[in-house]
Amino acid sequence: MKNLLVTGGAGFIGSNFIKYVLNNTEYNICNFDKLTYAGNLENLSDIESDSRYKFIKGDICDLENVKSAISENEIDTIINFAAESHVDRSILGSREFVVTNVLGTQVLLDSAKEFKIEKFLQVSTDEVYGSLPEDDKSIKFTEETPIASNSPYSSSKAGADLLCRAYYHTHNLPVLITRCSNNYGPYQFPEKLIPLMIAKAIDGEKLPVYGDGKNVRDWLYVDDHCSGILSVLDKGINGEVYNIGGNNEWYNIDIVKLILKLLGKSEDNITYVKDRPGHDRRYAIDSSKIMSELGWAPKFQFPEGIEKTIKWYRNNESWWRKVMSGEYMKYYEKNYSSK
Ligand SMILES: NC(=O)c1ccc[n+]([C@@H]2O[C@H](COP(=O)([O-])OP(=O)(O)OC[C@H]3O[C@@H](n4cnc5c(N)ncnc54)[C@H](O)[C@@H]3O)[C@@H](O)[C@H]2O)c1
């Protein structure tokens, strides 16, 4: 039996991961989340009374709070999802990114060291590798690709990864790092490409596409990321990095056109807008290490995953409308603050 501290569990991937773990293992979970704008406890409303689940509102930068969460819940494993995660926001201001993504990770690493945690898994991103040439599809990111991050977001994640590496080498801390490609699926905050385009298409609004729309991303259904993290947690070798990807490269513009097609809408509302500064051209992940060494493979092919996702956003309009109106932020006050 493991007692997991899942940081950032009220966000998109963290909340999907918590449900995945409750459904597929016997582990206990303590969700430790600051509830920034990206944290939404309503994502977990269906499992919040599960006896294996507990929520603590807390900041990973707060050492005392982190330490008491670990000791009071007999935590033996930490999985760090907590982060500022939106590239556009990091361009507008990078301070919060450095504070949470770098200093927060340092606080977690120090706490893990003090409590002799059995496993520390850092959830990282392929964006730490920078950008790939667009015209040579044979080149993909491997775990040996040098770190060459280009945005304040990816640079703060790269800083965290290097600290994790340092705690493994210097302090023998049992650290594992996963670097995943772009995720999509239920509960993704509608500022990210796929849910944003679905919401705008449903509402008949303009669909803003950066630059020429030819930036390439490698999309993975969120449950496949969750299963990859569990594989690394259960079978990964300490000190190692594992890439997780879908072998599923798409131009942004083609994703937008596909969403419109699946929703039965015309392409007339697509508008090209000024490109994001420093916009990485292409990401593509080589997942052969996790596949061959740990036996992981994605379950969802893209046509199935995107259909499921669109269906979910159609059936859960009230979820994303509450996010867009800001009403989701009242969930904690209504349901937790008196507990
Ligand atoms: N979304 C992707 O496509 C993707 C791909 C690869 C890796 N990742 C990584 O996966 C992790 C989760 O991504 P996501 O898309 O679910 O992010 P998200 O923005 O949806 O969620 C982040 C969560 O972290 C919480 N948080 C932020 N600062 C905190 C702090 N100081 N203390 C405690 N909690 C805090 C937020 O409240 C939120 O619940 C991130 O580390 C991200 O870098 C994301």
The ligand as a Tripos MOL2 file, in Angstrom:
@<TRIPOS>MOLECULE
LIG
   44    48     1     0     0
SMALL
NO_CHARGES

@<TRIPOS>ATOM
      1 N1         -1.0440   20.1230  -19.9050 N.am      1 LIG1
      2 C1         -0.0960   19.5300  -20.6270 C.2       1 LIG1
      3 O1         -0.2800   19.2950  -21.8190 O.2       1 LIG1
      4 C2          1.1960   19.0790  -19.9690 C.ar      1 LIG1
      5 C3          2.0930   18.3140  -20.7130 C.ar      1 LIG1
      6 C4          3.2670   17.8580  -20.0820 C.ar      1 LIG1
      7 C5          3.5130   18.1660  -18.7700 C.ar      1 LIG1
      8 N2          2.6280   18.9280  -18.0740 N.ar      1 LIG1
      9 C6          2.9180   19.2060  -16.6610 C.3       1 LIG1
     10 O2          1.9360   18.5170  -15.9100 O.3       1 LIG1
     11 C7          1.6280   19.2460  -14.7150 C.3       1 LIG1
     12 C8          0.1280   19.4910  -14.6430 C.3       1 LIG1
     13 O3         -0.2850   20.2060  -15.8010 O.3       1 LIG1
     14 P1         -1.8010   20.6900  -15.9610 P.3       1 LIG1
     15 O4         -2.0140   20.9780  -17.3900 O.co2     1 LIG1
     16 O5         -2.6890   19.7510  -15.2410 O.co2     1 LIG1
     17 O6         -1.7310   22.0700  -15.1650 O.3       1 LIG1
     18 P2         -2.9070   22.9590  -14.5750 P.3       1 LIG1
     19 O7         -2.4740   24.3740  -14.7780 O.co2     1 LIG1
     20 O8         -4.2280   22.5180  -15.1200 O.co2     1 LIG1
     21 O9         -2.9240   22.6020  -13.0050 O.3       1 LIG1
     22 C9         -1.9220   23.0180  -12.1330 C.3       1 LIG1
     23 C10        -2.4080   22.7790  -10.7120 C.3       1 LIG1
     24 O10        -1.3520   23.1430   -9.8140 O.3       1 LIG1
     25 C11        -1.9100   23.9230   -8.7530 C.3       1 LIG1
     26 N3         -0.8570   24.8160   -8.2500 N.ar      1 LIG1
     27 C12        -0.2830   25.8600   -8.8760 C.ar      1 LIG1
     28 N4          0.6180   26.4480   -8.0790 N.ar      1 LIG1
     29 C13         0.6330   25.7460   -6.9160 C.ar      1 LIG1
     30 C14         1.3670   25.8510   -5.7080 C.ar      1 LIG1
     31 N5          2.2680   26.8330   -5.5320 N.pl3     1 LIG1
     32 N6          1.1440   24.9560   -4.7250 N.ar      1 LIG1
     33 C15         0.2170   23.9620   -4.8900 C.ar      1 LIG1
     34 N7         -0.5240   23.8330   -6.0040 N.ar      1 LIG1
     35 C16        -0.3130   24.7070   -7.0160 C.ar      1 LIG1
     36 C17        -3.0710   24.6600   -9.3940 C.3       1 LIG1
     37 O11        -4.0070   25.1160   -8.4180 O.3       1 LIG1
     38 C18        -3.6330   23.5950  -10.3290 C.3       1 LIG1
     39 O12        -4.5670   22.7780   -9.6560 O.3       1 LIG1
     40 C19         2.4490   20.5300  -14.7760 C.3       1 LIG1
     41 O13         3.5800   20.3540  -13.9730 O.3       1 LIG1
     42 C20         2.8340   20.6560  -16.2520 C.3       1 LIG1
     43 O14         4.0610   21.3080  -16.3920 O.3       1 LIG1
     44 C21         1.4710   19.3920  -18.6430 C.ar      1 LIG1
@<TRIPOS>BOND
     1     1     2 1
     2     2     3 2
     3     2     4 1
     4     4     5 ar
     5     4    44 ar
     6     5     6 ar
     7     6     7 ar
     8     7     8 ar
     9     8     9 1
    10     8    44 ar
    11     9    10 1
    12     9    42 1
    13    10    11 1
    14    11    12 1
    15    11    40 1
    16    12    13 1
    17    13    14 1
    18    14    15 2
    19    14    16 1
    20    14    17 1
    21    17    18 1
    22    18    19 2
    23    18    20 1
    24    18    21 1
    25    21    22 1
    26    22    23 1
    27    23    24 1
    28    23    38 1
    29    24    25 1
    30    25    26 1
    31    25    36 1
    32    26    27 ar
    33    26    35 ar
    34    27    28 ar
    35    28    29 ar
    36    29    30 ar
    37    29    35 ar
    38    30    31 1
    39    30    32 ar
    40    32    33 ar
    41    33    34 ar
    42    34    35 ar
    43    36    37 1
    44    36    38 1
    45    38    39 1
    46    40    41 1
    47    40    42 1
    48    42    43 1
@<TRIPOS>SUBSTRUCTURE
     1 LIG1         1 GROUP 0 **** ****
